[in-house]
Amino acid sequence: MELQISPLATSGSLTFKVNRQKPELVSPAKPTPRELKLLSDIDDQEGLRFHIPTIFFYRHNPTAYSDPVTVVRRALAETLVYYYPFAGRLREGPNRKLAVDCTGEGVLFIEADAAVTLVEFEEKDALRPPFPCFEELLFDVEGSSEVLNTPLILMQVTRLKCGGFILAVSIHHTMSDAGGLSLFLTTMCEFARGSHTPTVAPVWERHLLSARVPARVTHAHREYDEPAATSTESTTEDSGGGNTLVSRSFFFGNAEMSAIRKLLSPNLVNRSTDLETLTSFLWRYRTVALRPDPNKEMRLYSSSTHVPSSKIHRYHKDTTETRLRSQWQSQPLKN
């Protein structure tokens, strides 16, 4: 393979070289069905037509003697047998309706080596966004970020000097959300450990998330209404006190979540999910910091799910196919 040597990658004060092999296509390990699968109305909306990048860091495992690139490449090919639509290409039909052509062509895969250790990343506090050298650990192959007729997954495995490695993945958002990507990667991990079938088999039932024809909205979906403008907004952003909103990344691990859960009332400790707990915590202290007009209606949205967070709790007990179809019908009409 052709070796591509990058310029020095820099993450804060951390500088290192990444040597990449030429990108290759990894196809399913076995023949897969050739068919055309329609995406649902929630999947192919304009706001989801982009790629989601994700990065994972793995420490050196002294009991593992296999090359991580070889293991991941093989596990990826085996996973694509079950997740074969990911090995296809998106096509666009009438009214810009998307469908995946299950061609079995494969996904993009890059093998790389970096002259750096995981400890160096930790010492320079370079394991959290913003991540200036991310483009070297997930190389932007020309044309790979397009929506149509291109691979739906780009994966790069970068070996580190210490024996650890970095797995970076970019997946097309119309094909999957974070939950779907988690299942895909979990299946990869199972195959990497020697499994022959996934514990949880993938299901393609996207017709359940398509709007009815003709359109029929049966429920009120206020989450898609335009919020009313107010002239009495008072926040630290526009109060003239010199304070401005800034972007920061925070890590919430087991210790942090345990501390936050201690703030919950006893009747909620064992009933609230991590997502609900963290969301309410952030919302509470955001409100304290910004001091919004108490008479203004505030809305909360989460990027971790297609369903707005304001409705998650209700959906635990109030989810029906009729309501979901109504929501998906309402969304295209208003967006």
Steps between C-alpha positions, in 0.01 A plus 500: 500500500606857441630670816378854564702702753311790652651828614547530873162469673452741789259471791562793729871469584507135387666440162541169318512336157234270353590260220195377311456224248287564194124475576344166407149358475396233749200303375283244682680172574219304331258573213209723605158575346490747211194716561379857531387607848306823549597727787220631719375858499687568823825357359531689174406849617738775391640562848642146524689490172849509646760271657547454877864464612588301813835412655602231751835461681621156613786430737759232433381156610810292587299177473391573141748397233293578191546802277203736566478596134467136392247422773282804432509454122388137532231582757373781279462266201309248713276770649408625153349159422224584749503877448528467122311824415803688636708341225273654237452849358229761541290587196250784462159453342198721429443785748856443628395178671804299609550128471801281563612283210639187668787448255744337742778730374625556852615777732819705504778378729836663577797342675735744674784535751565799726828585671335580833383320814167516679678632810618798297139576404402484868792714618410773251128476583438415132229238546203735488350730233587725333746259343732687258670186359176310445535524121819294519337227708195493273630606161248675276520287188408708197130463420425292808292773664250514213145375556436294187692218334782491757593260784275539802772431757861617522716325761864560593705289742818672617763303693681688777862465611389367838312206348159662539297618206238753391179406322332787316170455318289723280149375419225655289230635733211407269598137549548502875485700821722455805297201619534325166873570486536357851332175392719484188821547700384258770454235232849579369642450849321166529649378172843630605473278810416195291120496485333365186163676530394830660328490836248756372413457133429821303145569384389710202144611575526860384156501343369543855656848503353616169214747480162393372383575148299718485635711786307477827624662822306350792684652797620847596881523474590827668870414491500604134317831552704816467557642852344839564749787506527713815658837553583453868775240461766549769807280483869531566546485123339838432500672837792720406709378790778371277397134538472286189398143437790269422523140380651242736509121516440309823543132580237330713624160610381264772632720782340815362165331436503351849550846651216644291264218597551589866321828425182317394209448732479141637199411284694586181840344570412159361239615249700750293728402211846648464374712210210640705723560802775681311257699286308630802827586677634698203166669441472609862843661518476647152186676620681625810787632288294669227216636716239497223171686516284283731199565274668375186428148378822300483556185295753225535629286215753219513729381220517153651163396359263587216224562754517843671600462865190685614297194392728218614336449839151489349615253236583245766128443546336678206677369189277355233546447128223756438676766705836432338356513149326824590827647624690399188215641290505827690877542478537503119204736471645755743868464419 
